Amino acid sequence: MLTNHKWIGRCQRLTEMGRDEIFVRTRQAFAKRFDFMLCRVGLSTPQDGGANALQHGGRFFFQKDELPGILSTIWKQLPETAEQIVERAERICRHRFDLLGYQQVNYGPEINWHSDAVHGKRAPLVPWFRVPYLDFDQVGDSKVTWELNRHQHLVTLAKAYRLTEKEQYAEELFEQWYHWQEQNPYPMGINWASSLEVAFRSLSWLWVWHLLEGCSVLAEEFAADLSRALVLHARHIEKYLSTYSSPDTQLIGEGVGLFFVGILNSGLPSAARWKECGWKILLREAQRQVRQDGMHFEQSMYCHTYALDFFLHSRILATLNGITVPESFDQTIKRMLEVTSKYAAAGYLPRFGDDDGGRVFDPSRNQQTHLLDPLITGSVLYKRPDFKAAASLATEELLWLLGPEGMRQFSELPTLKSESNSFALESSGTFVMNSSAGPSSSYQLVIDAGPQGAGRSGHGHADALSVQLAGNGKPLLIDPGTFTYADPGNQRKWFRGTGAHNTIRVDNLSQAVPAGPFEWRGKADGKLDSWITGKTFDFFVGSHTGYSWLSSPVRHRRYVFHLKSRFWVIRDVLEGTGLHKLEASWHFAPGSLHTIPGGSMFISDDLALLAVLFAAESSCRMDVLEEWYSPVYGKKELSPTFRVTTFAPLPVEFTTMLIPDPEVATHLGSFRRPTEAEHRGVPVKALQYSTASGEDHFFFADKPGNWHMGKCASNARFLYCSTDSNKTVRQFVICDGSYFAFNGSRLFDTSLPVKQSEWIRGASEQPLSLPLEGAAEHEPAPTMNEQVHLLGEVNKT
């Protein structure tokens, strides 16, 4: 029974719908009840179809006569993959399945296709539209049930049979396939409740057919039975497209299902319509769902890869069947691949939003490192050595999609590593600071300052202004992952909440309040205030108003300064009024975390080092504790967290310094706020990092105007100044200012403010000065035997 709250919610949702959405939803509501009525009188199974529809369909990724070469290549070039396929097939024959992050889930002697065996739950056998698939108490985690019913494990059995010619794998495949047909009469049960899952199952069956076509193990009637089942699946997908309910990767997957069934079953009466409908969805959604910067709009790295897999597979199949691929579609795919390649600069992709756990081709490749797989196919498809450099090794997927010729082209493609410069994906709100301390040392800090997600942000997390850090192919500061969509303890709330991310939480509350597993009441969208990147530094300022709904509203503003090859300084300012509990959390990858003076020292399992130093205006409590993170859907483990907590009236600010190898190992210093300072003009916040070799000074002016503190004077909104052990300036960075004086001497002076300027002292007989175009009235006055680099641009605003 619907409560008043639910009725109000539905009425409100109805007022938000347009005419087309109301029409489509009404039509679908009548259609699913009509389907059920047909079922009750025994008319639910289509009679059209037949063996000819499959045997004379379009071209698959490989032909029958090409299979021996592919199988031989797997054994020769990918022997470990071949052995893993056979090992998984053996477990599948014992009804032990690897589902998402759950390993060897035992489904017993007779598989119950409606059950979540992980949690011991079974969905009721009722019409699919009455299955409460998000209700854990009634169905368990429907994602576990659906993962099994995608039937990708049947593809594993088919490949194992072709690799070994052992008939037991094919026999198990057919036994499970026919058992599924018996246990899932249309339209009954959970396995018809998601059109995306119906599409996935269709793709698996098509792979099975093309792997086994022409083999002696195929029963004579199987082709016709499979064809009828595919017709039923395609009809269901077409009638119940997620055009308005889930217009995201779910809709893309449904389009792929229709496209594949239509193109590979051309003898069916509706095949041409399905092919056209599916292809239209793919082309339309590629333009709609992928932002201009190349990132998928759901703000999830897994959803980005999901969509990319769908697009790549469909693009290849379209070309094989003589379908013209629009240049705009290719450009979208390339932009998506370029984003993935850029993120791979430190050898490890960041995680945003939900980890959906599944994959289009091989569900076992669901770890974070496997998200680079599309680059391998893309490198061959688009002849891109930079994609190959980011992904490195050929995969089984490449071989099946592009054949031995694709493997040969991949091996002959040169490896050209692109420059790992810092970059911004502004429409996605992601800002990436890359750093290199040598050819074998690379780091990447990623800032999430974009929208929480598209639409209802179903796969987005409450993580505005959170950061992640990876170094040399390993994660250091991490995103918590997803773990589950449904469980008895509602752990989903924790994993997508603010406290699980590397940002600031206020009053024990998330930036956005969950309204269900895939909805939020309000959203915490990030906003960019400033992004500057130079040769030696990066500077970011962003904010969000996720806590504006509090009785005493709070605005969080985050500043990040990156001195390349050395460190990051992160300043958090909480603006507003009233007394609040504030928590700054830093979540680390598995390893050990130790308290040190002024912060903590992280040592990863592979001995990477990261120091976290902390400075605050008010008294704080610093704790080292363990909290959950999930490396893959369905698996969780403890990892260390460094949390700083204070109760204080606003405004309040925290400042954190992140110092990775090799700086930590050589000369870790102290980080503090100066205890004595001289103020003149407007307020300015200062910090100081001191080592045996010198000092690093950071100044943040929150308002325009001249200021003077210690030996430094300027009107810059941000100033970084480094001095050596003799108190001589060796480097400075200015953002939004026109002059800088040190110890009474003006080192930089222009008539107009500059957006940025950077100066480095080096060694040379003659000074080298690179003035700002149209801005420099007075150049810095270096002494002889120094090299000066002056870079920047005029701030004309």
Residue, then its C-alpha position, 0 to 999 in steps of 0.5 A: m500500500l502506498t503511503n501519503h508520502k509516496w503518493i505525494g512523491r508520485c504526484q510531484r513526479l507526474t507534474e514534471m513529466g512532458r507529454d511524450e513521457i506520459f504517453v510512453r509510460t502509459r503505453q508501457a503500463f497497459a502493455k505489461r498487463f496485456d502481456f500478463m493476460l496473454c500469458r494466462v491464456g497461453l499466448s505469450t511465446p512467439q511462434d516466429g523465428g527459426a534456424n534460418a534467422l540465425q544461420h543467414g544473419g549478419r556478420f559477427f565479429f568472427q566467422k566459423d572458419e576464423l575460429p581455429g586461428i583465434l583459438s590457436t592464438i589464445w593458447k599461444q599468446l594468452p595461455e594464462t587466459a586459456e587456462q583461466i577460462v577452463e578453470r572457470a568452466e570447471r567451477i561453472c559445471r559445479h554451479r559455483f559462480d564468480l559474480l561481481g566481487y563474490q567468488q565461487v557462489n554456490y547455487g547447489p545441484e539445481i540452479n534457482w534462477h530467481s535467487d540471490a544465493v549470496h544473501g539466501k533470498r529468492a524473488p517471488l515468481v510474479p509478473w515482472f512489473r510486480v517484483p520489488y527488485l530494490d526491496f532487499d527483504q523480498v529479493g535480496d540484492s537483485k544485482v547478484t541475481w541479474e549478474l548470473n542471469r546475464h548468462q555470460h558464464l555460458v559464453t565461458l562454457a562455450k569458449a572452454y568447449r572450443l579450447t578443449e573439445k571436451e563435450q561436458y562444457a557444451e552439455e552443461l551449457f545446453e542443460q542450463w540454457y533449457h532449464w532457464q527457459e523452463q524456470n522463466p516463463y514470460p512475463m514472470g519473475i525478476n529476470w524480465a524486470s530490467s530491459l538492460e538485463v534482457a539485452f545482456r542475456s541476448l548478447s550472451w546467447l548470440w556469442v554462444w551461437h557464433l562460438l558453437e555454430g556448426c559444432s557436432v554438439l549442437a542439437e538440431e532444434f537448438a537454432a530454432d529454440l534460440s531464435r524464438a527466445l531471441v525474438l521474445h527478448a527483443r520484443h520485450i526490450e523494444k516495448y519497455l525501453s528505459t527512455y524515461s525511467s533510466p535514460d543512461t547506460q541502461l538505455i544504451g545497453e538496450g539499444v545495443g541488444l536490439f541492434f545485435v539481435g536485429i543485425l544478426n537475425s536478418g531473417l526475422p520479420s522485425a529484424a530490420r526495425w530492431k536494427e534501425c531502432g538500436w542503431k538510432i538509440l546508440l547514435r543519439e545517446a552517444q551525443r546526449q550522454v557524453r559531455q563535450d570533454g569526453m566524460h560520460f554524464e553519470q559521473s562514474m568511471y565505471c559507467h564511462t567504461y560501460a558506455l565505451d564498451f557498448f559503443l566500441h562493440s557496436r561500432i565494430l559490428a556496424t562496420l563489419n556489416g557495411i553500416t556507415v558510421p557517422e564521423s560524430f560517433d567516432q569522434t565521441i568514442k575517441r574523446m572518451l578514450e582520450v579521457t581514459s588515456k589521460y587519467a591513466a597518466a599515473g597508471y591507475l584510474p580514479r574512481f567516481g560514483d558507483d562501481d557497477g561491477g559488470r563488464v560487457f565482454d568479460p565479467s571477471r575483468n571488473q577490477q579498477t585496473h581493467l577499466l583501461d581495457p577499451l584503450i587496447t581495442g581503441s588503439v588498434l581501431y584508431k591507430r593510436p600509439d598513445f592509447k597503447a602506451a596507457a594500456s600496455l598489454a593485449t587482451e582476449e577481448l581484442l582478439w575476439l573483436l578484431g581477430p589475429e590481425g588485430m593482435r598483430q596490429f597491436s604488437e606492431l603499433p609503436t608505444l608513444k607515451s603522451e606528455s602527462n600534463s595537468f588538465a581540466l575536464e570543465s564540463s564534467g567538473t574534474f581537475v587533474m594535477n599531474s606530477s613527475a619526479g623523474p622518468s619512473s615516478s609519476y603522481q596524479l591528484v584528481i579533484d571532483a568539482g562537478p555535478q553530482g550526476a545527470g538527472r536524479s544522480g542515481h549513480g553519483h555520490a555526495d563527494a563534492l570537492s573530494v580528491q583522489l591521489a595515485g602514484n606510480g600505478k598504485p592508489l594512495l588516497i582513494d574513493p570508497g567504491t560502492f560495495t552494494y546496491a541493497d543489503p540489510g544494513n543499508q551500507r549503500k548509504w555509507f559508501r556514497g555518503t560524504g564521510a566516506h570521501n576525501t572532503i569535509r563533512v558537516d554535522n555528521l551529515s552528507q552534502a546531499v540526503p539520500a531519497g532511495p538507493f538511486e535518488w537524492r533529495g537535492k544535489a551537491d554540485g561543485k562549482l569552479d572558481s579558478w583553475i590555473t596551470g603553469k610549468t611548475f604549479d597548478f592552482f584550483v579553487g572551487s566550492h559547493t553549497g550542498y549544506s545550504w539546506l541546514s538551518s545555519p547554512v554552510r559553504h565549503r570552499r577548497y583551494v588546492f596548490h600543487l608545486k609539481s614534483r614536490f607536494w600539494v597544499i589543500r586549504d578548506v574554508l567553511e563559510g557561514t555562521g553558528l557552531h558546527k561539527l566539522e570533519a576532514s577525512w583522508h581515506f587511504a589504500p590498504g596499508s599502514l597509517h602512523t601518527i607523526p608530529g602534525g599529521s600522519m604517515f601512510i605506508s602502502d602495502d607495496l611500501a609507497l610513502l605519503a605524508v599528510l601534515f595538518a594545520a588549523e586555526s582552531s583546536c582539533r582532534m586527529d584520529v587514525l582509524e579503519e573504515w570500509y572501502s570496496p575494491v569491487y562490487g560485493k567485496k569490502e575490506l578495511s583501510p586506514t583513515f586519517r580524520v581531523t575533527t573540530f567543533a567551532p563557530l564558523p568561519v573555520e579553515f583547515t589546511t592539509m599538505l600531501i607530500p609523496d615520495p621521494e620528498v618524504a624519504t629525503h627531508l620531511g619538514s614541519f608544516r605550521r601557521p606563523t605565530e607572529a605576523e605583520h598585517r597591513g591592508v586586507p586579511v591574508k592567511a599564511l602557512q609555512y613548510s620548513t625543511a633543512s634546505g629552506e622554507d616554503h611560504f603560502f599566502f591566501a588573500d580572500k579579498p583584493g588589496n595590498w597586504h604585508m606579512g613577515k618579509c613578503a608584501s603583495n596584492a596577489r590573491f595567492l602567493y607562493c614563495s620559496t627561500d633557501s637556507n640563506k633566506t634568499v628567494r629561489q622561486f615564487v608563484i603569483c596568481d591574480g596580482s601585480y607585484f611581489a616584494f621580499n624583504g623590502s625589494r620588489l622582485f615583481d612589478t607590473s602595471l596590470p594584474v596578471k592571472q599567473s606568473e612564475w619565477i625560478r632561480g637557476a644557474s647561468e652566466q647571464p640572466l634570462s627574463l621572459p616578460l609578460e606580454g604587454a604587462a611587465e613595467h619592471e622585470p624581476a631584478p636577478t643577480m648575475n649567475e642566475q637563470v630566471h624564467l618569468l611566465g604568465e598572462v595578463n589578467k584582463t578581467 
